[in-house]
């Protein structure tokens, strides 16, 4: 049976004492994956390869030459390229595609002796907040199998939640690491945009996409971030700002913290989510921190601005999947036009087609200025408002999601509900600032709840140090 170790430090102490080996760890995770196959977490498990790599890492540990991640078994989201392995973004249109190169993220993990155990199910092309748009079916929440896992990195979150791996790597476009982490009671971290290379990540919306870790401890999130972050010749959008991550130390120095007034006053926020937020505001005040409400005049514009911009970029990015270059090609195609039409109609799922059409519409002649250009202006206002708040306060505290994990099928009947699940996560994405979702216990039905902290650009160290303290309140 897989053991739920809280951190890699704990695992390494077991490895050093001889109580564990990486081979035993992998065997335990593989057993847990098999025992929980009904959760539909993995699109592919690298069973034999993971066992072989574990033996190699065990050998390097004995020789004293092992990397920083020796002992960490990691799952990757199925939109992260790994040379010689399939990568599908959970879409029919890429269901048989094998990557010819590895993403920078994968290369950096392997270089430090992580063992990659498989690729996780996700919303198709990372478009979704419930993991129900996957061609391979929804991922079920380990806490309640009738509930969604969150999305789009739902498989990655449940893999950690259910002990199928020690940590997982997801991607966060509008909250796709943080929201499923909240629904699954684990930690989800989105760094500043431009900190981790997007080379080898199947693109959804390029000005938003960011890789992030899902873990059981802040310590592990910081470790993975420090290894994955940094400049890369293959991604010109990366910042040249030095990473220089130090070990996480709980920071209990007195801070100025803002919280979003609307997250408490809005009737659309679940009562127990509000109670959780209020409890933590009171705990912080009792501990000597200044915690004050702020309002956002742009709250109603966050989701519309995000979806206009993200779908416009998706329309452009997904144009390459045409049934000609690679991937799925319709058997019914008779000429070039029908190849395009039938391959894309049959290869893409309903939600992806909805977003491509919306993105194409807002970019079309006569509508570009009315929608896309206006959304870019709104994004700038949101960035400036966020910067103003974070110049006055050290952190912004708000719920990760307006409600806990909802029942599978509800998002299918009401897509707007699914879009509104991003109401509290898209601010960090639009502003490009780092954000982290932290587990704060369960509600009365046993469903996990999460709260979110945002901080200034490139302040990952401060955010993670405070997060370590926050979890001990």
Protein Blocks (a to p, Z undefined) as FASTA:
>chain_A
ZZddfbfklmmmmmmnopacfklmmmmmmmmmmmmmmnomafbdcfklmmmmmmmmmmmm
mnopacfkgoiacdddfkbccehiaceklpaklmmcccfbdcfklmmmmmnopacfbdcd
ddehhiajeopmpfnbpaddfklmkbcebifklmmmmmmmnopafbdcdddfkopmmmmm
mmnopacddddehkaccehiacfblmlgccddddfbfklmmmmmmmmgccdfklmkbcfb
dfkpacddddfbdcdddddfklmmpmkbcfklmmmmmmmmmmmmmnopacdddddfklmm
mmmmmmmmmmmmmmmmmmmmnolmgccddfkbcbfklmmmmmmmmmpcfklmmmmmmmmm
mmpghjlmmmmmmmmmmmmmmmmmmmmmmmmpmbdcddfbfbdcddehjlmmmmmlmmmm
mmmmmmmmmnopacddddebjafkopacdddddddehilmmmmmmmmmmmmZZ
